[in-house]
Amino acid sequence: MILYKFLLLAALMLWLHGGSLLSAGGRPIEIDDLFRIQRVSDPQISPDGESVAYVVTVVDKEENRTNSDIWIAPAKGGGDPKKLTQSSKQDRHPRWSPDGRWIAFESNRGGDFQIYLIDAAGGEAKALTSLSTEASQARWSPDGKQIAFVSAVFPEFSDKPFKESDASNKKKLGDLEKGKVKARVITQLLYRHWDSWVDGKRQHLFVQAIEGGEPRNVTPGDRDAVPTSSTFSAGDDFDFAPDGRSLVYTATPYPTKEEAWGTNHDLYQVDLRSGERKLLTSNPAADAFPRHSPDGAYLAYRAQARPGFEADRWQLMLLDLGTGKARSVTANLDASVEAFEWTPDSKKIVFEAEEAGTKPLWITSIDGGEAKKIIKKGVSGDISLARDGKRLYFSAHHMTRPAEIFSAKINGGDLEPVTRHNEPLMRGLELTAPESVTYEGAGGSRIQMWLVKPPGFDAKKRYPLVFWVHGGPQGAFLDSWSYRWNPGLWAAQGYVVAMPNPRGSTGFGQKFTDEISRDWGGKVFEDLMKGMSYLEKLPYVDTGRMAAAGASFGGYMMNWFQGHTDKFKTLVTHCGVYNFFNMYGATEELWFDEWEHGVPWENPEFDNHSPHRFAKNFKTPNLVIHNELDYRVPINEGLSLFTTLQRKGIPSKLLYFPDEGHWVLKPQNSELWHNTVFDWLKDYLRP
């Protein structure tokens, strides 16, 4: 017990102090440490406030996969966490029954994903569903008698009785899998997404009684009942009404052919007895993530104002279910609201929103007034509020510490760690805390940048620099832990890592985010080059040994650097955009390209900032990484870049993954990715 309390205290102090308190004297982090870390997520406080259920994912590098299980920890400390599920597959998304007896979760332990129930006290899990089209994202009805979930079905069978529709779905899936002809006949856009083919399926909502009976498809038809794209999702995008008689969900109002180039999503209500559906919102931009107030008077949701713009500011809206009138409660906050949760008294809402390279937790009253930060350090999320409204539970992490579960009073006070799965490992590592600096960018704007120095840093020495550019471009480098691009791991190779947040970055006001659209190689490039000027003046940066690296939009900027600067010894391009015309014709979410660059046959300046137009200037050695299953930035972008480099005789290498999408997720692939990148950089940045 004494050791447990010491580790909890150590975990809290390390989180509060940015990881620098107990790491001095440890060893540098290595690639295998990313696989040793237990990945903690999705805390859910029990109805009685005594226990927290959560997910722990571990890496099996030899098997080249991960395994997730549900754990339970005492909410107030004082005892060891216990592993509730024991399968060798994925057990995730735990949700307590209203009486606290059961936990519903999704698992592929039987081969495909289904909803399972397990006694919170332990024992064997039992399958609740057995759909041929799988089941995920379970949510309990308020009375605990039924569960709603999502399943991707073929819409042409969706209005038939369940046994008939499920048999038809099963047959069609079997025909697709077993047929010797693998051709697809496609008649409309958005036929694939991220790394998967849609194959004509729609994500529908089902309701299943706990005590037996067949699942009911409550959203039949040729339309999704959760956001078409994860871009518009903040978690479980549907909600039971407090009386359990209806569900509110998120759907696109378009004829299906328009989904690829429009961002409109509206909220609908379905009566679970009659099946009648009703439109609740008609904003021409996106409305999503509905949550009823506990008293049933309001529906809170996120909304954007500008149709077609996926990175527009998300405001927190309240729909008065009596009058039908909606209003924003975050109109005065220049930040985008992410996931949120009501307090039990229906008077306040706790939410996540980025701010200046961090993601605090905030609280606001429904009566208006200024939103207040209650958790300020690092990146916090996965909010779960105790039923009495006195404490909140959440995950938190930063650049030098992976996620663990914490709790705090509703005002942010009395912060306590709930888990410390990674404390023994992290206490043995030396990770330097990031330093936040600002410099003057284009037009005099202040640009924030993170600097991460190598372990054992000596200010009297000169170090090679690696300059990162983040993806998005409407994204940001946050004070957060990452398993893909981990600045501490790169710094451990002996580099100073610089991570600027230039034009287009989120968390610095919507105007700052907006200023990259139609200007990818303009002000943002000036911001980045002025960041380089700042870095070149630092006495510990060796200006003769500088490299740059980036993925997605960051990869695009590496390709732009190729044609516009010779500051870098080498570049690393991961899944980067190279040719705007090819990108537009092969990517899936056209609304993104059309907002950022316009429609090619309508905008004569469509490809002004396309890197391929400046290939005659290319001369910098370049590592190119691209993945076959990347449907967001398709493989031809990387192949075209590599062909250009090779044809021009520029030192270059292509790392190609046939089994990865936009990211590299499989452990052995990740290991190869890191080793290839670090070996490449070593060749160009060694003294």
MARGU-861407 format. One line per field, with one value per residue (C-alpha): x, y, z; chain; residue number from 1. Coordinates in Angstrom, 3 decimals. Layout:
px	[X ...]
py	[Y ...]
pz	[Z ...]
tipa	[A ...]
drenti	[NUM ...]
This chain:
px	[0.000 2.834 4.502 1.187 0.632 4.218 3.762 0.489 2.163 5.112 2.757 0.986 4.222 5.658 2.516 2.429 6.110 6.251 8.154 11.443 11.204 12.233 13.750 17.207 19.854 17.740 18.600 17.483 14.242 14.553 12.221 11.256 10.046 7.182 6.124 6.652 4.334 0.809 -1.659 -4.320 -7.596 -11.375 -12.026 -15.639 -16.679 -19.146 -22.650 -21.775 -18.569 -16.392 -14.642 -13.243 -13.360 -10.851 -8.900 -5.270 -3.695 -0.388 1.852 2.843 5.709 6.455 2.869 2.851 -0.383 -1.899 -4.169 -6.685 -8.401 -10.845 -9.443 -11.074 -9.347 -10.587 -11.757 -10.225 -7.011 -6.034 -6.058 -4.566 -6.312 -7.542 -7.827 -11.489 -11.228 -8.608 -8.987 -6.031 -7.916 -9.461 -11.770 -12.625 -15.257 -16.472 -19.836 -21.468 -25.101 -27.148 -27.328 -23.554 -23.858 -22.757 -20.201 -20.942 -17.965 -17.053 -14.697 -13.456 -12.615 -14.981 -13.478 -15.455 -16.602 -19.714 -21.167 -20.450 -21.618 -19.509 -20.358 -18.460 -17.435 -15.714 -16.431 -16.956 -18.217 -21.238 -22.066 -25.130 -25.038 -24.165 -24.762 -23.156 -22.198 -20.622 -21.584 -19.774 -20.183 -22.650 -24.723 -27.172 -30.740 -31.435 -33.465 -30.732 -33.097 -31.621 -28.466 -28.048 -25.103 -23.755 -23.518 -22.481 -25.137 -26.177 -29.024 -31.064 -31.892 -32.261 -36.058 -36.624 -37.196 -33.920 -33.464 -34.078 -31.894 -29.053 -29.122 -29.002 -26.125 -24.270 -24.750 -23.593 -20.524 -19.714 -20.090 -17.725 -15.146 -15.300 -15.926 -13.036 -13.744 -12.631 -13.762 -15.946 -18.665 -18.858 -21.593 -20.942 -18.178 -16.990 -16.551 -13.594 -12.404 -9.006 -7.863 -11.067 -13.527 -17.120 -18.589 -22.000 -22.589 -24.220 -23.638 -27.011 -28.224 -29.684 -31.393 -31.156 -33.010 -30.765 -33.132 -33.363 -35.144 -33.810 -31.879 -33.947 -32.558 -34.015 -32.407 -33.057 -32.371 -29.502 -27.956 -25.441 -26.722 -23.324 -20.984 -19.850 -16.308 -14.493 -13.570 -17.033 -17.088 -16.265 -17.010 -20.417 -22.487 -25.944 -27.798 -30.848 -33.393 -33.661 -37.031 -35.521 -38.237 -36.097 -32.588 -30.969 -28.279 -26.100 -26.722 -26.121 -29.252 -27.919 -28.891 -26.088 -24.155 -23.206 -21.545 -18.026 -18.031 -20.381 -19.877 -23.499 -24.629 -27.879 -29.407 -32.379 -34.623 -36.117 -39.067 -38.156 -41.786 -43.161 -39.916 -40.888 -37.892 -37.802 -35.262 -34.072 -31.473 -31.126 -27.865 -26.280 -22.901 -22.142 -24.115 -22.926 -22.415 -25.875 -26.216 -29.463 -29.376 -30.183 -33.466 -34.493 -34.963 -32.062 -30.048 -26.393 -24.367 -21.397 -21.965 -19.962 -21.083 -19.449 -20.597 -17.760 -15.080 -14.143 -11.832 -14.346 -14.755 -17.011 -19.304 -21.201 -24.904 -28.032 -31.332 -34.314 -36.482 -39.551 -39.250 -37.065 -34.671 -30.883 -28.104 -24.344 -22.885 -19.296 -19.788 -17.213 -14.582 -12.339 -11.690 -13.226 -15.226 -14.554 -16.202 -18.233 -20.406 -23.253 -23.085 -25.879 -27.782 -28.145 -26.653 -23.075 -21.074 -17.456 -15.675 -12.332 -10.831 -7.301 -5.426 -1.922 -0.321 -2.262 -5.742 -7.290 -10.604 -13.127 -16.434 -19.217 -22.670 -25.665 -26.762 -23.792 -20.699 -17.057 -15.845 -13.209 -10.246 -10.279 -7.415 -4.626 -1.547 -0.724 -3.561 -6.664 -9.737 -12.034 -14.205 -16.356 -18.304 -19.341 -23.106 -23.026 -21.271 -18.452 -15.529 -14.492 -12.299 -10.176 -7.060 -4.054 -0.669 2.107 5.303 7.256 4.526 2.040 -1.610 -2.829 -6.172 -6.632 -9.470 -10.203 -12.962 -15.357 -13.515 -10.162 -8.924 -7.686 -6.041 -5.266 -3.871 -6.074 -3.668 0.115 0.597 3.722 5.388 8.041 9.177 9.011 10.983 13.951 13.933 15.457 13.098 13.677 10.660 9.648 10.368 7.738 9.084 7.501 8.842 7.554 6.039 4.492 2.821 4.133 1.997 3.365 4.173 4.481 7.079 8.121 11.803 12.863 16.535 18.533 19.044 22.131 21.898 24.968 24.349 28.032 27.839 26.311 23.645 22.063 18.489 15.397 12.591 9.104 6.006 2.671 -0.187 -3.665 -2.839 -5.512 -3.809 -1.168 1.813 0.449 2.193 1.107 2.474 2.684 3.453 4.116 6.043 7.524 9.820 11.557 12.591 13.934 15.782 17.314 19.113 21.131 18.983 17.319 13.723 11.780 7.976 6.420 2.702 2.470 -0.556 -3.313 -2.588 -5.537 -5.798 -4.598 -7.920 -10.052 -8.599 -5.123 -6.487 -8.279 -5.211 -3.746 -6.655 -5.896 -2.383 -0.497 2.865 2.363 2.208 2.674 5.943 7.099 6.130 8.245 11.252 11.179 11.118 14.263 15.859 15.055 16.613 19.734 20.557 20.546 24.158 23.605 22.152 24.646 23.405 25.471 23.490 19.773 16.992 13.220 10.486 6.726 3.659 0.457 0.433 3.854 4.877 3.466 5.643 8.731 7.907 7.420 10.766 12.323 11.457 11.900 14.805 18.217 18.541 18.262 20.768 17.904 14.113 11.768 8.368 5.711 2.459 2.788 0.809 2.893 0.553 -2.686 -4.449 -3.684 -4.576 -7.980 -8.837 -7.969 -8.627 -11.986 -13.144 -13.437 -14.785 -11.271 -9.560 -12.329 -12.149 -8.349 -7.711 -11.035 -12.419 -9.701 -11.809 -13.218 -10.118 -7.287 -4.960 -5.843 -2.295 -0.285 1.117 1.474 5.050 5.258 5.322 8.702 10.459 13.137 14.448 14.614 18.059 17.822 18.296 14.898 13.516 10.001 7.551 4.120 1.512 -0.700 -3.861 -3.641 -6.814 -6.589 -3.261 -3.147 -0.006 0.549 1.641 4.644 5.444 5.363 7.707 10.140 10.128 10.939 13.811 15.272 14.932 16.814 19.573 18.834 19.809 16.505 14.915 11.321 9.950 6.689 4.187 1.574 -0.470 -0.701 -2.969 -2.192 -0.311 2.061 0.375 1.646 4.492 7.086 6.231 6.664 10.031 11.167 9.797 11.788 14.994 14.821 14.211 16.922 19.480 18.714 19.071 22.297 23.859 23.252 23.497 26.555 29.544]
py	[0.000 2.422 1.695 2.195 5.591 6.618 5.735 7.647 10.704 10.331 10.115 13.301 15.225 14.099 15.240 18.602 19.287 18.318 15.094 16.700 16.044 12.395 11.706 13.175 10.478 8.015 6.597 8.083 6.740 4.142 2.828 -0.266 1.935 3.063 -0.593 -1.176 1.656 0.672 2.885 4.041 5.562 6.009 6.342 5.753 6.450 3.971 5.142 4.867 6.849 4.106 2.653 3.738 1.415 2.149 0.591 -0.503 -1.367 -3.228 -3.970 -7.484 -6.698 -10.327 -10.856 -7.388 -6.357 -4.761 -6.161 -4.093 -5.036 -3.417 -2.554 -1.251 0.985 2.439 5.985 7.308 5.294 2.966 -0.273 -1.889 -1.798 -5.122 -6.449 -7.199 -8.824 -11.316 -11.890 -11.760 -9.437 -5.966 -5.318 -1.607 1.131 0.169 1.616 1.062 0.025 2.620 0.341 -0.264 -4.044 -4.553 -3.154 -3.254 -3.227 -4.033 -6.885 -8.923 -11.906 -14.001 -12.921 -9.769 -6.910 -7.467 -6.006 -8.002 -7.717 -8.531 -8.394 -5.470 -7.764 -10.102 -13.353 -14.401 -11.961 -12.928 -11.743 -9.527 -9.191 -11.467 -9.336 -10.390 -6.726 -6.361 -3.987 -1.189 1.914 0.636 3.179 2.195 3.430 5.370 2.475 -0.054 -2.290 -1.803 -0.768 1.288 0.565 1.125 -1.410 -0.826 -2.541 -2.666 -0.140 -2.057 -4.645 -2.240 -1.944 -5.721 -7.742 -8.352 -12.058 -11.463 -8.364 -9.924 -13.043 -10.847 -8.833 -12.034 -13.455 -10.278 -10.021 -13.666 -13.173 -10.196 -12.135 -15.458 -14.278 -14.798 -11.472 -8.638 -5.787 -3.028 -1.176 2.379 4.892 7.722 9.379 8.729 5.076 4.655 6.351 6.708 3.079 1.147 0.670 1.550 -1.054 0.604 0.095 2.597 3.026 2.560 2.686 -0.433 -0.964 -4.316 -5.380 -6.746 -9.575 -10.991 -10.229 -9.182 -5.996 -3.287 -1.041 2.349 4.361 2.332 3.867 4.984 7.378 7.135 7.705 8.757 11.280 10.198 11.245 11.008 14.651 15.566 13.105 13.743 10.234 8.561 10.748 9.700 9.908 8.485 10.984 10.891 9.118 6.480 6.891 8.385 8.693 11.798 11.174 12.889 12.472 14.238 15.718 15.412 13.184 10.671 11.767 15.097 13.717 13.870 17.642 18.920 19.188 19.624 17.353 17.786 16.304 13.975 12.396 8.943 7.763 4.240 3.098 4.449 4.753 8.292 10.547 14.316 16.952 18.983 21.303 22.779 24.701 24.494 23.659 20.791 19.974 16.960 15.171 15.573 15.278 15.717 17.636 15.326 17.188 16.756 20.485 21.014 19.300 20.379 19.832 21.149 23.324 25.025 28.136 27.864 25.135 23.316 24.111 21.142 23.242 25.988 26.821 24.389 26.241 24.638 25.045 24.626 23.681 24.424 21.354 23.297 26.309 24.837 27.790 27.292 29.523 29.342 29.253 29.658 32.559 34.587 31.816 31.852 28.108 24.907 22.787 19.046 16.386 17.574 16.362 17.855 18.316 16.365 19.533 20.471 23.913 23.560 21.753 20.552 20.418 20.056 22.802 23.548 26.648 27.720 24.290 22.648 21.192 22.249 21.199 24.028 24.603 26.968 27.794 27.402 30.896 32.426 34.075 33.312 29.729 28.905 26.550 23.918 21.654 23.601 21.394 19.272 17.600 16.386 14.573 11.534 13.381 11.320 13.054 11.412 11.129 13.514 16.133 16.696 15.112 14.577 11.818 12.227 11.113 13.446 13.371 15.625 15.365 13.638 11.431 9.062 9.118 8.077 8.619 11.509 12.942 16.413 18.392 19.998 23.299 21.693 21.499 18.439 16.852 13.155 10.333 7.272 5.070 4.810 1.930 3.422 4.916 2.185 2.517 6.304 6.857 5.200 7.452 10.867 13.035 16.769 18.994 20.997 24.702 27.025 30.044 32.677 34.629 37.108 35.554 36.980 40.350 40.609 37.739 35.931 32.275 29.716 26.940 24.012 23.147 19.731 19.276 16.041 14.238 15.560 18.809 21.072 24.690 25.077 22.468 22.730 20.220 19.245 20.478 18.667 21.044 19.505 20.727 19.385 17.948 19.214 21.886 22.829 21.057 21.859 20.526 20.139 19.390 15.796 12.265 10.531 6.961 7.924 11.196 11.374 14.420 12.933 9.875 12.050 14.275 11.137 10.597 13.726 16.357 19.579 19.181 22.324 22.132 25.411 26.226 28.547 29.855 27.282 25.916 25.358 26.720 30.238 31.747 31.025 33.895 32.379 28.996 30.529 32.275 29.199 28.366 29.143 30.122 26.904 28.185 31.808 33.246 29.814 29.352 32.788 31.835 28.691 30.402 33.092 30.251 28.920 32.368 32.335 28.895 29.734 32.433 30.002 29.353 25.620 24.986 23.828 25.640 23.349 20.293 20.960 18.696 18.994 16.367 16.256 14.141 14.884 18.702 18.542 16.225 18.736 21.423 19.215 19.103 22.883 23.277 21.265 24.003 27.054 26.728 25.125 25.502 21.787 18.981 16.557 16.237 13.481 13.411 11.110 10.808 14.331 16.098 16.603 17.358 19.234 17.960 14.308 14.776 16.265 13.443 10.613 11.793 10.970 14.048 16.612 19.292 19.644 20.241 22.495 24.729 24.838 25.305 25.612 23.458 22.900 23.800 26.893 28.340 29.299 29.569 26.073 24.698 27.876 26.282 22.749 21.507 19.641 22.965 23.786 20.476 22.200 23.688 20.373 19.459 18.371 14.665 13.286 10.230 9.547 7.394 6.472 3.794 1.855 2.103 5.873 7.075 10.551 11.351 8.536 6.585 8.346 11.477 9.688 7.738 10.893 12.690 9.774 9.452 13.156 12.917 9.833 11.254 14.369 12.321 13.618 11.212 9.700 6.609 5.339 3.456 1.831 0.062 -2.044 -2.642 0.808 3.823 7.463 6.408 3.544 1.568 -2.023 -2.428 -3.998 -1.496 1.310 -0.086 -0.168 3.360 4.749 2.899 3.987 7.631 7.732 5.996 8.444 11.473 10.111 9.983 13.709 15.184 13.432 15.761]
pz	[0.000 0.823 -2.545 -4.356 -2.715 -3.493 -7.155 -7.305 -5.782 -8.158 -11.138 -10.054 -9.477 -12.819 -14.627 -12.857 -13.497 -17.168 -16.597 -15.553 -11.810 -11.524 -14.936 -14.274 -14.358 -16.350 -19.734 -23.060 -24.468 -27.248 -29.914 -27.941 -25.081 -27.310 -27.434 -23.699 -22.663 -21.674 -23.513 -21.044 -22.286 -22.012 -18.247 -17.151 -13.561 -12.054 -11.057 -7.353 -7.838 -6.346 -9.425 -12.772 -15.777 -18.510 -21.387 -21.382 -24.738 -24.865 -27.838 -28.870 -31.207 -32.024 -33.181 -34.821 -33.140 -30.046 -27.355 -25.373 -22.119 -19.717 -16.284 -13.105 -10.543 -7.244 -7.932 -4.710 -4.702 -1.898 -3.865 -6.918 -10.304 -11.644 -15.167 -15.850 -19.302 -20.405 -24.135 -26.521 -28.883 -28.565 -25.602 -25.537 -25.119 -21.608 -20.533 -17.122 -16.809 -14.897 -11.834 -11.917 -12.151 -15.765 -18.144 -21.848 -24.197 -27.781 -28.630 -31.573 -29.345 -31.456 -34.768 -35.506 -33.291 -31.192 -27.995 -24.823 -21.226 -18.180 -14.477 -12.970 -10.126 -12.581 -14.371 -17.968 -20.566 -22.632 -26.132 -26.429 -30.231 -33.135 -36.217 -39.472 -39.956 -36.481 -33.664 -31.849 -29.649 -27.061 -25.091 -22.339 -22.149 -18.920 -17.464 -18.282 -20.240 -23.710 -25.529 -28.681 -30.960 -34.474 -37.303 -40.936 -43.067 -46.696 -46.877 -49.443 -46.776 -43.847 -43.804 -43.686 -40.481 -38.673 -39.468 -43.140 -43.372 -41.392 -43.571 -46.683 -45.266 -44.415 -47.902 -49.627 -47.383 -48.091 -51.826 -51.713 -49.700 -51.538 -55.080 -57.488 -59.211 -56.945 -59.168 -57.723 -59.617 -58.253 -59.040 -56.569 -54.578 -51.054 -51.996 -49.642 -46.471 -44.756 -45.264 -46.033 -48.870 -48.014 -50.410 -50.312 -46.578 -44.212 -40.488 -38.812 -35.223 -33.639 -30.299 -28.493 -25.347 -22.598 -21.731 -25.226 -28.458 -31.815 -32.558 -34.231 -36.937 -35.955 -38.796 -41.984 -45.394 -47.595 -45.100 -42.251 -38.707 -37.358 -39.027 -42.465 -41.522 -38.194 -38.837 -37.521 -34.626 -30.990 -29.722 -29.458 -31.771 -30.543 -27.239 -25.492 -24.197 -20.374 -20.631 -22.944 -25.547 -28.300 -29.665 -31.116 -33.702 -36.344 -40.073 -43.370 -44.982 -48.528 -51.316 -50.893 -53.997 -52.362 -49.243 -50.717 -51.132 -48.410 -44.640 -43.559 -40.740 -38.809 -35.683 -35.958 -33.349 -33.775 -31.670 -30.547 -30.416 -33.681 -35.647 -36.652 -37.335 -36.888 -37.946 -34.940 -36.492 -39.963 -39.786 -43.301 -41.721 -39.322 -36.162 -34.172 -30.828 -29.218 -25.444 -23.507 -20.255 -17.331 -16.724 -20.371 -20.992 -23.384 -26.057 -26.159 -29.318 -31.309 -34.372 -37.084 -38.973 -42.424 -44.827 -46.553 -43.958 -41.778 -39.560 -38.753 -35.064 -33.199 -30.800 -27.932 -28.659 -26.536 -28.139 -25.898 -26.453 -25.339 -27.622 -30.375 -30.160 -30.192 -28.869 -28.376 -24.875 -26.121 -28.524 -26.581 -26.583 -29.648 -29.506 -30.891 -28.480 -28.640 -26.438 -23.443 -20.572 -18.566 -14.806 -13.064 -12.113 -15.809 -15.121 -16.382 -19.064 -18.920 -22.273 -24.076 -26.266 -27.470 -26.384 -27.470 -27.789 -24.947 -24.503 -21.199 -19.703 -19.374 -17.608 -18.588 -17.312 -19.605 -18.512 -20.327 -18.972 -19.473 -19.805 -17.190 -17.445 -14.727 -15.898 -17.595 -18.062 -21.108 -23.004 -21.176 -22.461 -22.093 -19.560 -17.203 -14.415 -11.165 -10.684 -7.703 -9.833 -7.362 -9.232 -12.813 -14.223 -17.327 -19.168 -19.304 -21.002 -22.246 -24.270 -21.530 -20.029 -21.713 -20.726 -17.297 -15.553 -13.107 -11.065 -9.753 -8.134 -10.570 -10.121 -10.927 -7.358 -5.453 -8.495 -7.920 -10.072 -10.450 -12.450 -12.774 -15.226 -16.776 -13.733 -13.218 -16.847 -17.081 -13.858 -15.547 -18.621 -19.121 -21.147 -21.284 -20.747 -23.826 -23.921 -25.413 -27.312 -29.539 -32.484 -35.051 -38.168 -41.321 -40.821 -37.271 -35.923 -32.884 -33.622 -30.827 -31.144 -28.948 -28.507 -27.244 -26.398 -26.193 -22.871 -21.101 -23.047 -22.737 -23.793 -24.621 -27.381 -30.847 -31.888 -35.198 -35.647 -36.922 -37.879 -37.839 -39.664 -38.432 -40.459 -40.982 -41.940 -39.406 -36.529 -33.952 -32.075 -28.556 -25.297 -25.815 -25.941 -29.325 -30.383 -34.025 -33.968 -30.487 -30.073 -27.047 -29.047 -31.878 -29.394 -27.864 -31.188 -30.365 -32.096 -31.047 -32.246 -33.188 -33.505 -34.707 -34.802 -37.850 -39.798 -39.970 -36.496 -34.181 -30.649 -31.496 -32.573 -35.623 -37.680 -37.316 -38.425 -41.405 -42.778 -44.440 -46.757 -50.440 -49.280 -48.507 -49.696 -48.613 -45.093 -43.519 -45.415 -44.215 -40.648 -40.918 -42.465 -39.769 -37.255 -38.893 -38.612 -34.890 -34.505 -36.497 -33.961 -31.032 -29.974 -29.500 -33.003 -35.636 -38.752 -40.954 -39.799 -40.156 -41.458 -41.777 -41.511 -41.719 -42.485 -44.403 -44.725 -43.059 -45.896 -48.361 -46.795 -47.194 -50.913 -50.930 -49.156 -52.008 -54.479 -52.252 -49.792 -49.503 -45.723 -45.022 -45.484 -46.000 -45.890 -44.693 -46.450 -44.954 -46.953 -48.282 -51.013 -54.189 -57.105 -56.368 -59.499 -58.763 -55.100 -55.934 -58.317 -55.922 -52.351 -50.734 -48.753 -51.536 -49.216 -47.833 -51.178 -52.444 -49.370 -49.341 -53.088 -54.894 -57.698 -60.339 -63.393 -61.666 -59.971 -62.356 -59.343 -58.089 -58.280 -57.608 -54.460 -55.830 -55.223 -58.530 -60.407 -58.856 -59.489 -61.552 -58.272 -56.386 -55.081 -51.419 -50.494 -49.538 -47.747 -49.054 -47.072 -48.386 -47.715 -50.112 -47.975 -47.552 -49.250 -47.754 -49.483 -52.054 -52.888 -56.233 -54.353 -52.856 -56.010 -58.145 -55.776 -55.682 -59.483 -59.800 -57.308 -58.958 -62.468 -61.368 -59.732 -56.234 -53.426 -52.337 -50.861 -50.873 -47.872 -48.996 -46.715 -48.546 -45.362 -43.742 -44.217 -43.482 -40.347 -39.579 -36.806 -36.810 -34.295 -36.601 -39.332 -36.798 -35.791 -39.441 -39.973 -37.044 -37.893 -41.526 -40.610 -37.950 -40.181 -42.986 -40.717 -39.261 -42.709 -43.229 -39.726 -38.296 -37.578]
tipa	[A A A A A A A A A A A A A A A A A A A A A A A A A A A A A A A A A A A A A A A A A A A A A A A A A A A A A A A A A A A A A A A A A A A A A A A A A A A A A A A A A A A A A A A A A A A A A A A A A A A A A A A A A A A A A A A A A A A A A A A A A A A A A A A A A A A A A A A A A A A A A A A A A A A A A A A A A A A A A A A A A A A A A A A A A A A A A A A A A A A A A A A A A A A A A A A A A A A A A A A A A A A A A A A A A A A A A A A A A A A A A A A A A A A A A A A A A A A A A A A A A A A A A A A A A A A A A A A A A A A A A A A A A A A A A A A A A A A A A A A A A A A A A A A A A A A A A A A A A A A A A A A A A A A A A A A A A A A A A A A A A A A A A A A A A A A A A A A A A A A A A A A A A A A A A A A A A A A A A A A A A A A A A A A A A A A A A A A A A A A A A A A A A A A A A A A A A A A A A A A A A A A A A A A A A A A A A A A A A A A A A A A A A A A A A A A A A A A A A A A A A A A A A A A A A A A A A A A A A A A A A A A A A A A A A A A A A A A A A A A A A A A A A A A A A A A A A A A A A A A A A A A A A A A A A A A A A A A A A A A A A A A A A A A A A A A A A A A A A A A A A A A A A A A A A A A A A A A A A A A A A A A A A A A A A A A A A A A A A A A A A A A A A A A A A A A A A A A A A A A A A A A A A A A A A A A A A A A A A A A A A A A A A A A A A A A A A A A A A A A A A A A A A A A A A A A A A A A A A A A A A A A A A A A A A A A A A A A A A A A A A A A A A A A]
drenti	[1 2 3 4 5 6 7 8 9 10 11 12 13 14 15 16 17 18 19 20 21 22 23 24 25 26 27 28 29 30 31 32 33 34 35 36 37 38 39 40 41 42 43 44 45 46 47 48 49 50 51 52 53 54 55 56 57 58 59 60 61 62 63 64 65 66 67 68 69 70 71 72 73 74 75 76 77 78 79 80 81 82 83 84 85 86 87 88 89 90 91 92 93 94 95 96 97 98 99 100 101 102 103 104 105 106 107 108 109 110 111 112 113 114 115 116 117 118 119 120 121 122 123 124 125 126 127 128 129 130 131 132 133 134 135 136 137 138 139 140 141 142 143 144 145 146 147 148 149 150 151 152 153 154 155 156 157 158 159 160 161 162 163 164 165 166 167 168 169 170 171 172 173 174 175 176 177 178 179 180 181 182 183 184 185 186 187 188 189 190 191 192 193 194 195 196 197 198 199 200 201 202 203 204 205 206 207 208 209 210 211 212 213 214 215 216 217 218 219 220 221 222 223 224 225 226 227 228 229 230 231 232 233 234 235 236 237 238 239 240 241 242 243 244 245 246 247 248 249 250 251 252 253 254 255 256 257 258 259 260 261 262 263 264 265 266 267 268 269 270 271 272 273 274 275 276 277 278 279 280 281 282 283 284 285 286 287 288 289 290 291 292 293 294 295 296 297 298 299 300 301 302 303 304 305 306 307 308 309 310 311 312 313 314 315 316 317 318 319 320 321 322 323 324 325 326 327 328 329 330 331 332 333 334 335 336 337 338 339 340 341 342 343 344 345 346 347 348 349 350 351 352 353 354 355 356 357 358 359 360 361 362 363 364 365 366 367 368 369 370 371 372 373 374 375 376 377 378 379 380 381 382 383 384 385 386 387 388 389 390 391 392 393 394 395 396 397 398 399 400 401 402 403 404 405 406 407 408 409 410 411 412 413 414 415 416 417 418 419 420 421 422 423 424 425 426 427 428 429 430 431 432 433 434 435 436 437 438 439 440 441 442 443 444 445 446 447 448 449 450 451 452 453 454 455 456 457 458 459 460 461 462 463 464 465 466 467 468 469 470 471 472 473 474 475 476 477 478 479 480 481 482 483 484 485 486 487 488 489 490 491 492 493 494 495 496 497 498 499 500 501 502 503 504 505 506 507 508 509 510 511 512 513 514 515 516 517 518 519 520 521 522 523 524 525 526 527 528 529 530 531 532 533 534 535 536 537 538 539 540 541 542 543 544 545 546 547 548 549 550 551 552 553 554 555 556 557 558 559 560 561 562 563 564 565 566 567 568 569 570 571 572 573 574 575 576 577 578 579 580 581 582 583 584 585 586 587 588 589 590 591 592 593 594 595 596 597 598 599 600 601 602 603 604 605 606 607 608 609 610 611 612 613 614 615 616 617 618 619 620 621 622 623 624 625 626 627 628 629 630 631 632 633 634 635 636 637 638 639 640 641 642 643 644 645 646 647 648 649 650 651 652 653 654 655 656 657 658 659 660 661 662 663 664 665 666 667 668 669 670 671 672 673 674 675 676 677 678 679 680 681 682 683 684 685 686 687]
